[in-house]
Amino acid sequence: MPEPPVDFVARIREAYERIKGDIRRTPVERSEALSREIGGEVHVKWECDQTTGSFKLRGALNKLRSLSPGDRAKGVVSASTGNHGLAISHASRLEGIGLKLFLPETVAEVKKKRIEALGVDVEVRGASCDRAEAIARDFAGRTGRVFVSPYNDWDIVFGAGTVGLELDEDLPRFDDVFVPVGGGGLIAGIAAYLKVVRPGVRVLGVEPESSAFLAASLAAGRLVEIDERESIADAVAGAIEPGAITFPLCRDYVDGIEIVPEAAIARAMAFVRERHGRVIEGAAALPFAALLLSAGRRPGRVAVAVASGGNIGAGRFRAVTGLEP
C-alpha cells in the first residue's frame, strides 16, 4: 500500500469532532435475513437514517465548517443530482452560509422539492450531472465564491470517511465492506481510514452495470469514458471528472469493484423492504445486490453493507419493486 498523501486518520478524526454534534451516528445492525440468504455474517450501516437521508451530510458539513471567514461571507456554489444538494442545503442553513445550487434536468422530483423547501437559491440547468457542475463551476469563478464538489474535495472525503471511523468503533470484527460508488468520495474516505486502522479489511466498491465508470477506469489505469445508460441507482450516475482526487485514492486503497445488473438492484431494494421494513434508494441497494449475488461464496467472512441513502419517491420505488414504500 502506498504512503497516504495526507494523514487520513488524523484528518477524519478531526472532521468527526467538527461535525458529530449535528449528524446522526447511524446504526450498524446485523442482518439476520441477509446473513441467512448468503450463508455468511452481514451487518448493515444504515446511512439512509442520516439527517438528510444520506451520508452526504458528513462531507458537506465538514466542508462548510472548514471554510475561512471570508469564504463563508461570500457564500458557496454547488451542483448535485439530489443527495449532495440536500446535504449542502441543510449544512448551509446550519452555518448561515449563502448557497447557490445548480441541479441537472434529470434530478429526481422528490429530491428537488425537498431542496426547494429548505429555501435554497436553486437553478435547474444542464442536461446531465456533468453539465450542471460545469455551469456551477463557471458561476463560482465569475462570482468569487467557493465551489463545493459532491466528491472531488479533501474536506468532503474526510467527512465521508467518518463512516469508516464509526464502523471501526462499533464493530469488533468485519472482513469486507461493500460501498456504493459514484464519484468515489465515500469509498475513498472509508478505504483510506480503514487501511490504516484495520489493514486486513477488504474495501469493495459496487457499481451498476449501466454506469460502471470506476471499474472501467481502474482496468485502464486512467479515467475513461463509457457508454452510460439510465440506472435505478441514479445517485451514482455520471463520470468522475478529470483530475479528481478520488481516482488515485480508489486505485491505491480500494480492493476491488463489483458490478451488478439492474435486475439485481431492484431485487435488493425489494429484499430490504420486505426483510427490514426499510425503503432505500437504488444506490444504497448496490451492496445488497452484490452480496445477494455472492450467496454461498462467503463462508466464515463478516461483511458490512453501507446503505448510503433512502431518498426515493414513492412512485419510483413502487415502479421499481412492485411494493408499497
Buried (B, 14 or more C-beta within 10 A) or exposed (E): EEEBEEEBBEBBBBBBEBBBEBBBEBEBEEBEBBBEBBEBBBBBBBBBBBBBBBBBBBBBBBBBBBBEEEBBEBBBBBBBBBBBBBBBBBBBEBBEBBBBBBBBEBBBEBBBEBBEEBEBEBBEBBEBBBBBBBBBBEBBEEEEBBBBBBBBBBBBBBBBBBBBBBBBEBBEEBBBBBBBBBBBBBBBBBBBBBBBBBEEBBBBBBBBBBBBBBBBBBEEEEBEEEEBEEBBBBBBBBBBBEEBBBBBBBBBBBEEBBBBEBEBBBBBBBBBBEBBEBBBBBBBBBBBBBBBBBEEEBEEBBBBBBBBBBBBBEEBBEEBBEEEB
